[in-house]
Amino acid sequence: MSNDALEYLMGGAPTLTFPDLGTVHKGRIRSYEKTQQRDMDSGMPKVWENGEPMWQIVFTLETEERDSEIDSDDGVRRLFAKAQMLTAIRDVIRKSGHRGEVRGGVLAVKYAADGQAKTRGYNPPKVYAARFEPPVPTDDFDDVGEQGDDEGEEFF
């Protein structure tokens, strides 16, 4: 069974939230996927006025966070990145100079400030800052060891 299927079956990893100014979440990127945003009340897919889907990136992170209420919590969490948070993440990845796969990299996101409320009576939007450490390239032969060297066998 794939990890995606297992997460779906088990209800998925807990979601990271940013309740207070200064909240930071950090973890190694296990996976990510582009999904359509959903309305919080109805659960229906969200669309722009022209009918185009409103997208988000859902990151699955391996964090150091643990919840004592969750039996055998492994620290895996989901981060739903959209709007300004997605822009902050996109910008920091681009600025890192990294091109290509981000799986294995470390992502940190902070609720850094409150923006300007656009509508009177509504909460101001949260402003996020992000940091990104690109994945470390690995040598595919790191785990091979010395096989074949002593026994006269050819490697390939």
C-alpha positions as YAML, in Angstrom:
chain: A
units: angstrom
residues:
- id: 1
  name: MET
  ca: [0.00, 0.00, 0.00]
- id: 2
  name: SER
  ca: [1.43, 3.41, -0.93]
- id: 3
  name: ASN
  ca: [1.96, 6.13, 1.69]
- id: 4
  name: ASP
  ca: [-0.78, 8.22, 0.04]
- id: 5
  name: ALA
  ca: [-3.26, 5.35, 0.28]
- id: 6
  name: LEU
  ca: [-2.27, 4.63, 3.88]
- id: 7
  name: GLU
  ca: [-2.68, 8.31, 4.85]
- id: 8
  name: TYR
  ca: [-6.10, 8.37, 3.19]
- id: 9
  name: LEU
  ca: [-7.12, 5.18, 4.96]
- id: 10
  name: MET
  ca: [-5.87, 6.39, 8.34]
- id: 11
  name: GLY
  ca: [-7.20, 9.95, 8.00]
- id: 12
  name: GLY
  ca: [-3.92, 11.61, 7.11]
- id: 13
  name: ALA
  ca: [-1.27, 13.25, 9.20]
- id: 14
  name: PRO
  ca: [-2.22, 16.05, 11.60]
- id: 15
  name: THR
  ca: [-2.37, 19.52, 10.05]
- id: 16
  name: LEU
  ca: [0.01, 22.28, 11.09]
- id: 17
  name: THR
  ca: [-1.70, 25.48, 12.23]
- id: 18
  name: PHE
  ca: [-0.44, 28.95, 13.07]
- id: 19
  name: PRO
  ca: [-2.66, 30.19, 15.91]
- id: 20
  name: ASP
  ca: [-0.25, 32.77, 17.34]
- id: 21
  name: LEU
  ca: [2.09, 35.36, 15.91]
- id: 22
  name: GLY
  ca: [5.60, 33.90, 15.94]
- id: 23
  name: THR
  ca: [4.51, 30.25, 15.53]
- id: 24
  name: VAL
  ca: [7.13, 28.29, 13.56]
- id: 25
  name: HIS
  ca: [6.91, 24.82, 12.06]
- id: 26
  name: LYS
  ca: [9.92, 23.06, 10.55]
- id: 27
  name: GLY
  ca: [10.44, 19.68, 8.96]
- id: 28
  name: ARG
  ca: [12.01, 17.60, 6.23]
- id: 29
  name: ILE
  ca: [9.81, 17.43, 3.13]
- id: 30
  name: ARG
  ca: [8.57, 13.87, 2.73]
- id: 31
  name: SER
  ca: [6.14, 14.61, -0.12]
- id: 32
  name: TYR
  ca: [4.01, 17.34, -1.64]
- id: 33
  name: GLU
  ca: [1.07, 17.55, -3.99]
- id: 34
  name: LYS
  ca: [-1.00, 20.16, -5.78]
- id: 35
  name: THR
  ca: [-4.64, 19.98, -4.70]
- id: 36
  name: GLN
  ca: [-7.70, 22.14, -5.12]
- id: 37
  name: GLN
  ca: [-8.60, 24.24, -2.08]
- id: 38
  name: ARG
  ca: [-11.87, 23.42, -0.32]
- id: 39
  name: ASP
  ca: [-14.39, 25.68, 1.36]
- id: 40
  name: MET
  ca: [-14.07, 25.27, 5.13]
- id: 41
  name: ASP
  ca: [-17.83, 25.26, 5.72]
- id: 42
  name: SER
  ca: [-19.23, 23.27, 2.80]
- id: 43
  name: GLY
  ca: [-16.22, 21.16, 1.85]
- id: 44
  name: MET
  ca: [-16.86, 22.04, -1.80]
- id: 45
  name: PRO
  ca: [-13.90, 22.74, -4.12]
- id: 46
  name: LYS
  ca: [-13.07, 26.45, -4.29]
- id: 47
  name: VAL
  ca: [-12.92, 28.31, -7.60]
- id: 48
  name: TRP
  ca: [-12.11, 31.84, -8.74]
- id: 49
  name: GLU
  ca: [-14.86, 34.07, -10.18]
- id: 50
  name: ASN
  ca: [-13.97, 32.83, -13.69]
- id: 51
  name: GLY
  ca: [-14.45, 29.20, -12.63]
- id: 52
  name: GLU
  ca: [-10.73, 28.31, -12.50]
- id: 53
  name: PRO
  ca: [-9.75, 26.10, -9.54]
- id: 54
  name: MET
  ca: [-8.03, 27.67, -6.53]
- id: 55
  name: TRP
  ca: [-4.89, 25.58, -5.98]
- id: 56
  name: GLN
  ca: [-2.72, 24.87, -2.98]
- id: 57
  name: ILE
  ca: [0.33, 22.75, -2.26]
- id: 58
  name: VAL
  ca: [0.02, 20.24, 0.57]
- id: 59
  name: PHE
  ca: [3.43, 19.40, 2.03]
- id: 60
  name: THR
  ca: [3.93, 16.35, 4.21]
- id: 61
  name: LEU
  ca: [6.75, 17.13, 6.63]
- id: 62
  name: GLU
  ca: [8.73, 14.98, 9.05]
- id: 63
  name: THR
  ca: [8.88, 17.20, 12.14]
- id: 64
  name: GLU
  ca: [10.14, 16.97, 15.70]
- id: 65
  name: GLU
  ca: [6.62, 17.82, 16.93]
- id: 66
  name: ARG
  ca: [4.75, 15.20, 18.97]
- id: 67
  name: ASP
  ca: [1.25, 15.18, 20.41]
- id: 68
  name: SER
  ca: [0.78, 13.11, 23.56]
- id: 69
  name: GLU
  ca: [-2.90, 12.68, 22.61]
- id: 70
  name: ILE
  ca: [-1.91, 10.70, 19.48]
- id: 71
  name: ASP
  ca: [-0.71, 7.14, 20.09]
- id: 72
  name: SER
  ca: [2.64, 6.44, 18.42]
- id: 73
  name: ASP
  ca: [2.86, 9.97, 16.96]
- id: 74
  name: ASP
  ca: [5.72, 9.89, 14.47]
- id: 75
  name: GLY
  ca: [5.88, 13.67, 13.95]
- id: 76
  name: VAL
  ca: [4.59, 13.59, 10.38]
- id: 77
  name: ARG
  ca: [2.47, 16.66, 9.70]
- id: 78
  name: ARG
  ca: [0.68, 18.26, 6.73]
- id: 79
  name: LEU
  ca: [1.16, 21.90, 5.77]
- id: 80
  name: PHE
  ca: [-1.49, 23.43, 3.50]
- id: 81
  name: ALA
  ca: [0.28, 26.23, 1.60]
- id: 82
  name: LYS
  ca: [-1.84, 28.74, -0.29]
- id: 83
  name: ALA
  ca: [-2.00, 32.47, -0.90]
- id: 84
  name: GLN
  ca: [0.76, 34.46, 0.83]
- id: 85
  name: MET
  ca: [2.27, 31.39, 2.53]
- id: 86
  name: LEU
  ca: [2.71, 29.67, -0.83]
- id: 87
  name: THR
  ca: [4.31, 32.82, -2.24]
- id: 88
  name: ALA
  ca: [6.77, 32.95, 0.69]
- id: 89
  name: ILE
  ca: [7.70, 29.29, 0.18]
- id: 90
  name: ARG
  ca: [8.04, 29.67, -3.58]
- id: 91
  name: ASP
  ca: [10.24, 32.77, -3.16]
- id: 92
  name: VAL
  ca: [12.59, 31.17, -0.61]
- id: 93
  name: ILE
  ca: [13.05, 28.06, -2.77]
- id: 94
  name: ARG
  ca: [13.86, 30.22, -5.80]
- id: 95
  name: LYS
  ca: [16.26, 32.38, -3.79]
- id: 96
  name: SER
  ca: [18.07, 29.26, -2.57]
- id: 97
  name: GLY
  ca: [19.17, 28.66, -6.14]
- id: 98
  name: HIS
  ca: [17.89, 25.09, -5.91]
- id: 99
  name: ARG
  ca: [16.27, 23.75, -9.05]
- id: 100
  name: GLY
  ca: [14.54, 20.42, -9.14]
- id: 101
  name: GLU
  ca: [13.15, 18.05, -6.57]
- id: 102
  name: VAL
  ca: [12.51, 19.54, -3.11]
- id: 103
  name: ARG
  ca: [11.72, 16.23, -1.40]
- id: 104
  name: GLY
  ca: [14.33, 15.69, 1.31]
- id: 105
  name: GLY
  ca: [14.85, 19.43, 1.80]
- id: 106
  name: VAL
  ca: [14.01, 21.17, 5.06]
- id: 107
  name: LEU
  ca: [11.19, 23.71, 5.10]
- id: 108
  name: ALA
  ca: [10.43, 26.11, 7.93]
- id: 109
  name: VAL
  ca: [7.44, 28.47, 7.95]
- id: 110
  name: LYS
  ca: [6.78, 31.24, 10.48]
- id: 111
  name: TYR
  ca: [3.68, 33.34, 11.13]
- id: 112
  name: ALA
  ca: [5.73, 36.54, 10.97]
- id: 113
  name: ALA
  ca: [3.22, 39.42, 11.00]
- id: 114
  name: ASP
  ca: [-0.32, 40.53, 10.45]
- id: 115
  name: GLY
  ca: [-1.10, 42.17, 7.13]
- id: 116
  name: GLN
  ca: [-3.58, 44.93, 6.44]
- id: 117
  name: ALA
  ca: [-7.25, 43.96, 6.73]
- id: 118
  name: LYS
  ca: [-8.92, 44.58, 3.36]
- id: 119
  name: THR
  ca: [-12.48, 44.53, 4.68]
- id: 120
  name: ARG
  ca: [-13.63, 46.33, 7.78]
- id: 121
  name: GLY
  ca: [-14.56, 43.96, 10.58]
- id: 122
  name: TYR
  ca: [-12.43, 41.09, 9.25]
- id: 123
  name: ASN
  ca: [-9.19, 39.80, 10.72]
- id: 124
  name: PRO
  ca: [-6.04, 40.93, 8.94]
- id: 125
  name: PRO
  ca: [-4.36, 38.29, 6.78]
- id: 126
  name: LYS
  ca: [-1.41, 36.42, 8.24]
- id: 127
  name: VAL
  ca: [1.98, 37.16, 6.73]
- id: 128
  name: TYR
  ca: [4.42, 34.25, 6.57]
- id: 129
  name: ALA
  ca: [8.17, 33.98, 6.27]
- id: 130
  name: ALA
  ca: [9.87, 30.80, 5.09]
- id: 131
  name: ARG
  ca: [13.30, 29.18, 5.05]
- id: 132
  name: PHE
  ca: [14.42, 26.32, 2.85]
- id: 133
  name: GLU
  ca: [17.46, 24.07, 2.97]
- id: 134
  name: PRO
  ca: [17.80, 22.12, -0.29]
- id: 135
  name: PRO
  ca: [18.07, 18.34, -0.13]
- id: 136
  name: VAL
  ca: [21.59, 17.05, 0.22]
- id: 137
  name: PRO
  ca: [22.64, 15.10, -2.85]
- id: 138
  name: THR
  ca: [23.37, 11.51, -1.99]
- id: 139
  name: ASP
  ca: [25.67, 9.04, -3.60]
- id: 140
  name: ASP
  ca: [23.55, 6.09, -4.70]
- id: 141
  name: PHE
  ca: [26.44, 3.84, -3.72]
- id: 142
  name: ASP
  ca: [26.70, 4.98, -0.08]
- id: 143
  name: ASP
  ca: [24.92, 1.88, 1.19]
- id: 144
  name: VAL
  ca: [26.70, -0.60, -1.09]
- id: 145
  name: GLY
  ca: [29.75, -1.03, 1.11]
- id: 146
  name: GLU
  ca: [32.65, -3.14, -0.04]
- id: 147
  name: GLN
  ca: [30.63, -5.84, -1.80]
- id: 148
  name: GLY
  ca: [32.57, -7.83, -4.31]
- id: 149
  name: ASP
  ca: [35.96, -6.37, -3.44]
- id: 150
  name: ASP
  ca: [37.18, -9.25, -1.27]
- id: 151
  name: GLU
  ca: [35.40, -12.03, -3.08]
- id: 152
  name: GLY
  ca: [36.67, -11.22, -6.56]
- id: 153
  name: GLU
  ca: [33.12, -10.57, -7.83]
- id: 154
  name: GLU
  ca: [32.53, -7.80, -10.30]
- id: 155
  name: PHE
  ca: [30.31, -4.99, -9.14]
- id: 156
  name: PHE
  ca: [28.17, -4.77, -12.28]
...
